[in-house]
Amino acid sequence: MREKGRDFNEVLLEALDDALISLGESVKHSIYFHLEEKFELQKNEIPNRLKDFKIGLEKIFGVGAHFIEILIMKNLYRKIGKPLEWEEGKEFAFLEYVDAARKSFGLSKTKTDEN
């Protein structure tokens, strides 16, 4: 469930960490290391450079990146308190789902702040 006062980027990075830790602590650190060394992408830059992150994951894992993206999205939507739904037969689009989560998070925050 979403915590009051949290920034979307923090929640996204936490969801990312949770997904990568499921692969193992050393794997998580290796992925961040490769993203930084080979793609010049530091962890704190990921929320603002999602396309670069996606490309880096794909270059590291090939088609396996899709599985990691789904893990990230499941974690993210759980953290913002929204169900993760995608249409049957529609291709999963990581960047679109993050954008939808960001918008939903902003709307939820606005409603919470008004109360």
FENHUVEN-V859637 format. One record per residue. N is the residue number from 0. RES is the residue in one small letter. PSI is psi as a letter, one per 30 degrees, with the letter a starting at -180 (NA if undefined). NEAR is the number of other ideal C-beta (glycine too) atoms within 8 Angstrom. D_LAST is the distance of its C-alpha to the last C-alpha in Angstrom with 1 decimal. Layout:
BEGIN
n->N res->RES psi->PSI near->NEAR d_last->D_LAST
n->N res->RES psi->PSI near->NEAR d_last->D_LAST
END
This chain:
BEGIN
n->0 res->m psi->k near->4 d_last->17.5
n->1 res->r psi->k near->10 d_last->15.5
n->2 res->e psi->k near->5 d_last->14.8
n->3 res->k psi->k near->5 d_last->11.9
n->4 res->g psi->f near->3 d_last->13.5
n->5 res->r psi->k near->8 d_last->16.4
n->6 res->d psi->k near->5 d_last->18.2
n->7 res->f psi->e near->11 d_last->19.5
n->8 res->n psi->e near->8 d_last->23.0
n->9 res->e psi->e near->8 d_last->22.9
n->10 res->v psi->e near->14 d_last->21.8
n->11 res->l psi->e near->14 d_last->24.5
n->12 res->l psi->e near->12 d_last->27.1
n->13 res->e psi->e near->10 d_last->26.3
n->14 res->a psi->e near->14 d_last->26.8
n->15 res->l psi->e near->11 d_last->30.0
n->16 res->d psi->e near->9 d_last->31.3
n->17 res->d psi->e near->10 d_last->30.7
n->18 res->a psi->e near->13 d_last->32.7
n->19 res->l psi->e near->12 d_last->35.4
n->20 res->i psi->f near->9 d_last->35.8
n->21 res->s psi->f near->7 d_last->36.6
n->22 res->l psi->f near->9 d_last->39.7
n->23 res->g psi->k near->7 d_last->40.6
n->24 res->e psi->e near->6 d_last->39.9
n->25 res->s psi->e near->6 d_last->43.0
n->26 res->v psi->e near->9 d_last->42.2
n->27 res->k psi->e near->12 d_last->38.7
n->28 res->h psi->e near->8 d_last->40.3
n->29 res->s psi->e near->8 d_last->43.1
n->30 res->i psi->e near->12 d_last->40.7
n->31 res->y psi->e near->10 d_last->38.8
n->32 res->f psi->e near->8 d_last->42.2
n->33 res->h psi->e near->11 d_last->43.6
n->34 res->l psi->e near->15 d_last->40.6
n->35 res->e psi->e near->11 d_last->41.1
n->36 res->e psi->e near->6 d_last->44.9
n->37 res->k psi->f near->8 d_last->45.6
n->38 res->f psi->g near->11 d_last->42.7
n->39 res->e psi->h near->4 d_last->41.6
n->40 res->l psi->j near->11 d_last->38.0
n->41 res->q psi->l near->7 d_last->36.4
n->42 res->k psi->e near->8 d_last->33.6
n->43 res->n psi->f near->5 d_last->31.0
n->44 res->e psi->f near->8 d_last->32.0
n->45 res->i psi->e near->14 d_last->31.5
n->46 res->p psi->f near->9 d_last->27.9
n->47 res->n psi->f near->6 d_last->29.3
n->48 res->r psi->h near->9 d_last->32.7
n->49 res->l psi->e near->11 d_last->32.0
n->50 res->k psi->e near->7 d_last->35.0
n->51 res->d psi->e near->9 d_last->37.2
n->52 res->f psi->e near->11 d_last->35.8
n->53 res->k psi->e near->12 d_last->36.6
n->54 res->i psi->e near->9 d_last->40.1
n->55 res->g psi->e near->13 d_last->40.7
n->56 res->l psi->e near->12 d_last->39.8
n->57 res->e psi->e near->9 d_last->42.0
n->58 res->k psi->e near->8 d_last->44.9
n->59 res->i psi->e near->9 d_last->44.6
n->60 res->f psi->f near->10 d_last->44.2
n->61 res->g psi->b near->5 d_last->45.4
n->62 res->v psi->f near->5 d_last->44.1
n->63 res->g psi->f near->7 d_last->42.7
n->64 res->a psi->e near->12 d_last->39.8
n->65 res->h psi->e near->8 d_last->38.4
n->66 res->f psi->e near->8 d_last->38.0
n->67 res->i psi->e near->13 d_last->36.1
n->68 res->e psi->e near->12 d_last->33.8
n->69 res->i psi->e near->9 d_last->32.9
n->70 res->l psi->e near->11 d_last->32.3
n->71 res->i psi->e near->12 d_last->30.0
n->72 res->m psi->e near->15 d_last->28.0
n->73 res->k psi->e near->10 d_last->27.9
n->74 res->n psi->e near->13 d_last->26.5
n->75 res->l psi->e near->15 d_last->24.0
n->76 res->y psi->e near->11 d_last->22.5
n->77 res->r psi->e near->9 d_last->22.5
n->78 res->k psi->e near->11 d_last->20.7
n->79 res->i psi->f near->12 d_last->17.9
n->80 res->g psi->g near->7 d_last->17.7
n->81 res->k psi->k near->8 d_last->19.3
n->82 res->p psi->k near->4 d_last->22.8
n->83 res->l psi->j near->10 d_last->25.6
n->84 res->e psi->k near->4 d_last->27.6
n->85 res->w psi->l near->6 d_last->30.5
n->86 res->e psi->k near->5 d_last->32.9
n->87 res->e psi->k near->3 d_last->36.2
n->88 res->g psi->f near->3 d_last->38.9
n->89 res->k psi->k near->6 d_last->36.7
n->90 res->e psi->k near->3 d_last->37.3
n->91 res->f psi->k near->10 d_last->34.6
n->92 res->a psi->j near->6 d_last->33.4
n->93 res->f psi->e near->11 d_last->31.8
n->94 res->l psi->e near->9 d_last->30.7
n->95 res->e psi->e near->7 d_last->29.1
n->96 res->y psi->e near->13 d_last->27.2
n->97 res->v psi->e near->12 d_last->25.9
n->98 res->d psi->e near->8 d_last->24.9
n->99 res->a psi->e near->8 d_last->23.0
n->100 res->a psi->e near->15 d_last->21.3
n->101 res->r psi->e near->10 d_last->20.3
n->102 res->k psi->e near->8 d_last->18.9
n->103 res->s psi->e near->10 d_last->17.0
n->104 res->f psi->e near->12 d_last->15.6
n->105 res->g psi->e near->9 d_last->14.6
n->106 res->l psi->e near->8 d_last->12.8
n->107 res->s psi->e near->12 d_last->11.0
n->108 res->k psi->e near->8 d_last->10.1
n->109 res->t psi->e near->8 d_last->8.9
n->110 res->k psi->e near->8 d_last->6.6
n->111 res->t psi->e near->8 d_last->5.4
n->112 res->d psi->e near->6 d_last->5.5
n->113 res->e psi->f near->5 d_last->3.8
n->114 res->n psi->NA near->4 d_last->0.0
END
